[in-house]
Amino acid sequence: MFVLEIAERDVVVLYPGRVLGKENLRDIRQLLEDCERRGKRRFVLDFSKTEHVYYRLADLLAHHKNKLSAENGSLVLAGVSPYLKDIFTAVGYGDAFEEYDNLAEAVHEANC
């Protein structure tokens, strides 16, 4: 389901897979919280291969983004398709996240 990788300078990259459904919210919450407990503060979610996300994911990501920002961390998105962007926009989070076209750019910006 989720693949986790540590990129340059301890940026955690999450690859959520093709579909991120309601049943995956607990898993992604737990994964983010576990990484945060280990001192990780910079995250990139690579949605380049993701076709659909459950709309409540936006709430979860916004919560963690705000928490990380308060701790000098970051949570940015890469490879967000127009369809996924429409989902985030429909639930009020269209402009809530820094989004990058590719993973390399997102990892670089997560370090800034």
ZIFEN-V21343 format. One record per backbone hydrogen bond with DSSP energy under -0.5 kcal/mol. NH is the residue of the N-H (numbers start at 0). CO is the residue of the C=O. E is the energy in kcal/mol with one decimal. If there is no record, write none. Layout:
nh: {NH;NH}
co: {CO;CO}
e: {E;E}
This chain:
nh: {2;4;6;6;9;10;11;11;12;12;13;13;14;15;19;20;23;24;27;28;29;30;31;32;33;34;35;36;37;38;39;42;43;44;45;45;46;46;49;50;50;51;53;56;57;59;60;61;62;63;64;65;66;67;68;69;70;70;71;72;73;75;76;77;78;80;84;85;86;87;88;89;90;91;92;95;99;105;106;107;108;109;110;110;111}
co: {14;12;4;10;6;7;9;41;4;10;11;43;2;13;51;18;20;21;23;24;25;26;27;28;29;30;31;32;33;35;34;73;11;75;13;43;44;77;46;17;48;17;19;53;54;55;56;57;58;59;60;61;62;63;64;65;66;67;68;67;40;42;97;44;99;78;80;81;82;83;84;85;86;88;87;92;76;101;102;103;104;105;106;107;108}
e: {-1.6;-2.2;-0.7;-3.6;-1.0;-1.2;-0.5;-3.1;-3.6;-0.6;-0.5;-3.0;-2.6;-0.6;-2.6;-0.6;-1.8;-1.3;-2.4;-2.5;-2.6;-2.5;-2.5;-2.6;-2.7;-2.2;-2.4;-2.4;-1.2;-1.9;-2.5;-2.5;-2.7;-2.3;-2.9;-0.6;-0.9;-3.1;-1.6;-3.4;-0.5;-1.4;-2.8;-2.2;-1.3;-1.6;-2.9;-2.5;-2.4;-2.1;-2.8;-2.5;-2.2;-2.9;-2.6;-1.8;-0.6;-1.0;-1.5;-3.6;-2.6;-2.4;-2.7;-2.6;-2.2;-0.6;-2.6;-2.2;-1.6;-2.3;-2.6;-2.5;-1.2;-1.8;-3.2;-1.1;-2.1;-1.8;-2.8;-2.2;-2.5;-2.2;-1.0;-0.7;-1.2}
